[in-house]
């Protein structure tokens, strides 16, 4: 599935992370593979937020910030 990134910078970072995932997978480095997959998820979330930012009201933004804080604490 192709992913559309909201900025060229995010697309560039995604290409780099995709290469890291492929390399880690090819070399059997499970830890690096997991970290790169987490980075890719973060890039996709950031891209989605940037794309939809105009549709997010203050309550939704606050809930999102709370969720991000909870995840960061784990």
ZABADREN-387463 format. One record per residue (C-alpha): residue number from 0; y, z, x. Coordinates in Angstrom, 2 decimals, decimal comma, m for minus. Last residue first. Layout:
! residues N
VEXKE   num         v         w         u
VEXKE   NUM         Y         Z         X
...
! end
This chain:
! residues 74
VEXKE   num         v         w         u
VEXKE    73      3,69     28,51      5,41
VEXKE    72      7,44     29,27      5,56
VEXKE    71      8,42     25,59      5,72
VEXKE    70      6,51     24,91      2,50
VEXKE    69      8,42     27,65      0,66
VEXKE    68     11,78     26,42      2,04
VEXKE    67     10,99     22,85      0,96
VEXKE    66     10,13     24,10     m2,51
VEXKE    65     13,39     26,05     m2,77
VEXKE    64     15,39     23,01     m1,62
VEXKE    63     13,64     20,87     m4,24
VEXKE    62     14,38     23,41     m6,94
VEXKE    61     18,04     23,46     m5,85
VEXKE    60     18,22     19,66     m5,90
VEXKE    59     16,70     19,62     m9,37
VEXKE    58     19,22     22,16    m10,64
VEXKE    57     22,16     20,29     m9,05
VEXKE    56     21,27     16,94    m10,64
VEXKE    55     19,13     14,33     m8,97
VEXKE    54     19,67     10,74    m10,09
VEXKE    53     22,03      9,71     m7,30
VEXKE    52     19,63     11,15     m4,76
VEXKE    51     16,76      8,89     m5,85
VEXKE    50     16,61      6,61     m2,84
VEXKE    49     17,54      9,38     m0,36
VEXKE    48     14,96     11,71     m1,92
VEXKE    47     12,29      9,03     m1,76
VEXKE    46     13,06      8,27      1,88
VEXKE    45     12,94     11,95      2,81
VEXKE    44      9,59     12,36      1,04
VEXKE    43      8,20      9,28      2,77
VEXKE    42      9,41     10,49      6,16
VEXKE    41      7,91     13,95      5,57
VEXKE    40      4,56     12,40      4,61
VEXKE    39      4,62     10,31      7,78
VEXKE    38      5,33     13,43      9,87
VEXKE    37      2,37     15,19      8,23
VEXKE    36      0,16     12,19      9,04
VEXKE    35      1,41     12,33     12,65
VEXKE    34      0,57     16,02     12,91
VEXKE    33     m2,92     15,49     11,47
VEXKE    32     m3,63     12,58     13,85
VEXKE    31     m2,33     14,58     16,83
VEXKE    30     m4,72     17,41     15,92
VEXKE    29     m7,68     15,09     15,25
VEXKE    28     m7,46     13,29     18,61
VEXKE    27    m10,42     10,92     18,29
VEXKE    26     m8,86      8,35     20,61
VEXKE    25     m8,72      5,60     17,99
VEXKE    24     m7,41      8,03     15,38
VEXKE    23     m4,69      9,31     17,69
VEXKE    22     m3,66      5,75     18,50
VEXKE    21     m3,60      4,62     14,89
VEXKE    20     m1,64      7,69     13,76
VEXKE    19      0,83      7,26     16,64
VEXKE    18      1,34      3,59     15,76
VEXKE    17      2,05      4,57     12,15
VEXKE    16      4,47      7,22     13,41
VEXKE    15      6,45      4,61     15,35
VEXKE    14      6,50      2,23     12,39
VEXKE    13      7,63      5,09     10,13
VEXKE    12     10,47      5,97     12,51
VEXKE    11     11,72      2,38     12,34
VEXKE    10     11,50      2,37      8,53
VEXKE     9     13,40      5,66      8,40
VEXKE     8     16,14      4,18     10,59
VEXKE     7     16,31      1,03      8,47
VEXKE     6     17,05      3,16      5,43
VEXKE     5     15,49      3,73      2,00
VEXKE     4     11,94      3,02      3,14
VEXKE     3      9,75      0,78      0,99
VEXKE     2      6,07      1,61      1,37
VEXKE     1      3,35     m1,01      1,42
VEXKE     0      0,00      0,00      0,00
! end
